[in-house]
């Protein structure tokens, strides 16, 4: 009976070794960084005229 238990343990140990026996591949820091603009360009932002309120409300 002891031999069957050790055979099962040995099989489980070999499966575990195949799955977890080595470290994953290294990831370079350059590959972990994503660069993109913080705010996407909005064409309506440049269309604002700060003096327009003078024309609308003062005249």
Backbone bond lengths (Angstrom), bond angles and torsions (degrees), N, CA, C in turn:
res aa  C-N    CA-C-N  psi(-1)  N-CA   C-N-CA  omega(-1)  CA-C   N-CA-C  phi
1 X - - - 1.440 - - 1.522 110.77 -
2 X 1.316 116.83 -37.06 1.452 120.45 -178.99 1.532 111.20 -65.03
3 X 1.309 116.01 -32.63 1.456 119.65 -179.21 1.522 111.43 -66.81
4 X 1.314 118.05 -37.45 1.469 121.29 178.72 1.515 110.41 -66.11
5 X 1.322 116.58 -39.49 1.460 120.28 178.84 1.518 111.57 -65.77
6 X 1.294 117.48 -41.10 1.465 120.01 179.74 1.520 110.37 -70.33
7 X 1.329 117.39 -32.36 1.463 120.21 177.88 1.534 109.91 -66.89
8 X 1.351 115.69 -41.18 1.464 119.31 177.56 1.526 110.63 -65.96
9 X 1.329 115.72 -41.80 1.462 119.60 178.50 1.518 110.89 -63.70
10 X 1.324 114.97 -39.36 1.461 119.87 179.89 1.532 110.73 -65.81
11 X 1.332 116.53 -40.91 1.467 120.39 178.88 1.527 110.19 -66.27
12 X 1.328 115.79 -42.98 1.465 119.62 179.04 1.526 110.40 -64.67
13 X 1.337 115.67 -38.67 1.455 119.46 179.46 1.530 110.73 -66.41
14 X 1.316 117.48 -38.76 1.462 119.50 179.81 1.529 111.14 -69.25
15 X 1.351 118.02 -36.64 1.468 121.22 176.46 1.522 109.99 -65.37
16 X 1.339 115.84 -43.04 1.458 120.69 178.68 1.532 111.00 -62.52
17 X 1.301 116.26 -40.89 1.468 121.09 179.78 1.528 110.97 -64.60
18 X 1.331 117.22 -39.66 1.460 120.05 178.42 1.521 111.27 -65.67
19 X 1.322 115.98 -37.68 1.465 119.63 -175.98 1.525 112.39 -81.03
20 X 1.330 116.70 -43.55 1.459 120.66 -172.93 1.528 113.09 -115.60
21 X 1.306 118.02 12.55 1.454 121.25 -172.32 1.509 115.83 -75.39
22 X 1.323 118.45 -13.96 1.472 119.41 179.79 1.520 109.49 -135.56
23 X 1.293 115.36 155.48 1.456 121.40 179.54 1.524 110.53 -74.54
24 X 1.320 117.92 152.35 1.466 119.13 176.27 1.525 110.29 -67.69
25 X 1.314 115.69 162.75 1.464 119.77 179.17 1.519 109.96 -64.33
26 X 1.321 116.04 147.44 1.457 120.67 179.80 1.521 110.44 -70.56
27 X 1.320 115.17 146.47 1.456 121.71 176.31 1.521 106.97 -111.03
28 X 1.317 115.71 124.23 1.461 119.67 -179.02 1.530 109.56 -70.98
29 X 1.333 117.88 146.94 1.471 120.00 178.10 1.528 112.63 -58.49
30 X 1.322 117.61 -32.35 1.464 120.87 179.56 1.533 110.77 -63.61
31 X 1.335 116.62 -29.84 1.453 120.51 -178.77 1.529 112.80 -81.78
32 X 1.333 117.01 -11.05 1.459 120.62 -178.71 1.521 112.76 -96.26
33 X 1.320 117.59 0.57 1.462 121.40 -176.26 1.521 109.18 -110.90
34 X 1.310 115.84 133.19 1.454 121.22 175.18 1.519 107.50 -116.14
35 X 1.295 116.14 123.96 1.460 120.60 -179.88 1.516 109.81 -105.39
36 X 1.319 115.34 128.60 1.456 121.59 175.03 1.519 107.78 -155.77
37 X 1.313 117.82 158.17 1.463 119.81 -178.79 1.529 110.76 -63.18
38 X 1.338 116.09 144.72 1.452 119.36 -178.59 1.517 111.38 -69.79
39 X 1.320 117.15 -37.89 1.461 121.32 178.23 1.522 107.40 -128.55
40 X 1.300 115.49 129.39 1.454 118.70 178.72 1.518 109.69 -71.00
41 X 1.308 115.30 150.97 1.460 121.11 -178.09 1.525 110.10 -64.70
42 X 1.328 115.49 132.03 1.458 121.91 179.08 1.525 108.01 -120.71
43 X 1.327 119.61 109.47 1.457 120.76 -177.61 1.528 112.61 -64.11
44 X 1.319 118.51 -25.63 1.462 120.68 179.64 1.524 111.41 -68.89
45 X 1.316 117.51 -22.65 1.460 120.47 179.84 1.534 110.87 -64.88
46 X 1.307 117.51 -37.98 1.468 121.07 -179.48 1.520 112.03 -80.70
47 X 1.321 118.50 -10.67 1.460 121.54 -178.79 1.524 111.94 -82.87
48 X 1.329 118.67 -9.36 1.466 122.05 -177.93 1.523 110.65 -73.12
49 X 1.314 116.05 132.40 1.453 121.60 176.41 1.532 107.27 -112.22
50 X 1.336 118.75 113.84 1.458 119.99 -175.73 1.537 113.37 -66.57
51 X 1.325 118.30 -18.81 1.469 120.77 179.51 1.527 112.14 -91.22
52 X 1.305 117.56 -1.69 1.461 120.34 -177.56 1.526 111.77 -63.73
53 X 1.302 118.92 -32.18 1.468 120.29 -179.60 1.516 111.33 -63.63
54 X 1.335 117.43 -28.07 1.474 120.57 177.71 1.515 110.01 -63.13
55 X 1.321 116.28 -42.95 1.459 120.67 -178.86 1.529 110.53 -69.20
56 X 1.337 117.71 -40.26 1.462 121.15 -176.55 1.520 113.51 -73.08
57 X 1.321 117.55 -40.59 1.453 119.34 -169.32 1.542 114.76 -109.21
58 X 1.318 119.29 -18.52 1.454 120.65 -176.19 1.506 113.31 -102.29
59 X 1.274 119.37 -15.51 1.452 120.61 -178.88 1.483 112.82 -109.15
